[in-house]
Amino acid sequence: MTPSFPRGVAAALAAVVLWGAQFPVAKSAFAALDPFHLSAIRYAVAAALLAAWMIAREGTAVLRTYGRLAPVATLGIVGMTASPALVFAGLTATRPEHVAVIVALQPSMTALADWLLRGRRPATFTIACIAAAFFGVVTVVTKGEYVLDAGRSEIVGDLLVLAGAACWVVYTMGTESLRGWPTLKITLLTLIAGSAGLVVLTGGLVAARVVAVPTAAAVASVWAELAFLALGGVLAAMVGWNWGNRIIGALNAMLLLNFLPVVTFLIRFAQGERFGAPEIAGVALVVGALAANNLYLRAKSRRQAAAAK
């Protein structure tokens, strides 16, 4: 273990805690701000601060796209506009703990998308873990009743969150086309494009009278939540995750990411929310299945490394 390994774990774990906390925090901020203005403000602030920091460190060359503006902009719109807009729009109609367990499925969704689009079938054990994780999510969402009531607004919210999670999977897979670029450069450029997209989207919704421009007093009333969501949920979490992931490796980082719903559930419990046995069992099944698959992939990686030697 290198001396920097514990710091990498701490950075990645801090990002997971920030991401797990952002859903309850955002839910409380919706009392004053709609999800679109909230997303536009937090992403624009995060983009401006990250750009200022990286330009000061590396110069304006960090903003160059080298003829790849179209794919960068597309990825930004998908991952940094559509994904947060859908997730936060869904959050207005559902519960933070639902959002957390659905978002936790993104690695599983990526494996399924890789199978569907590229023909790379996951191992049978991985498929079984994915099925168990999805069953766990259904258990949480339905509270163990396994019946979807079409009249429940929570179901609509959950589906919007699922669509937002799928957009993030597309973004994650799409960034492979920018291989060779530093991770922070990809993050910055797509964050700038995504922030611009959120501003345009919010402006369009205002023009269509779907949402109203919030008053200065409304924005000021949730300044603490906005600061946390922009500086913590976007800026600090992204930088910490990228830095920690580079040090400890993807498998270790993904193992930590599995605890995101646990963070959300603990915060909701501290806020006074109480969960039934099916919800607790469901989130335990999600975390357990994803962690089991992570451990399986670790063992497989060690066997392949040994065979290569």
Buried (B, 14 or more C-beta within 10 A) or exposed (E): EEEBBEBBBEBBBBBBBBBBBBBBBBBEBBEBBBBBBBBBBBBBBBBBBBBEBBBEEBEEEBBEBEEBEEBBBBBBBBBBBBBBBBBBBBBBBBBBBBBBBBBBBBBBBBBBBBBEEEEEEBEEEBBBBBEBBBBBBBBBBBBBEEEBEEEBEBBBBBBBBBBBBBBBBBBBBBBEEBEEBBBBBBBBBBBBBBBBBBBEBBEEBBEEEEBEEBEEEBBEBBEEBBEBBBBBBBBBBBBBBBBBBBBBBEEBBBBBBBBBBBBBBBBBEEEEBEBEEBBEBBBBBBBBBBBBBBEBBBEEEEEEEEEEE
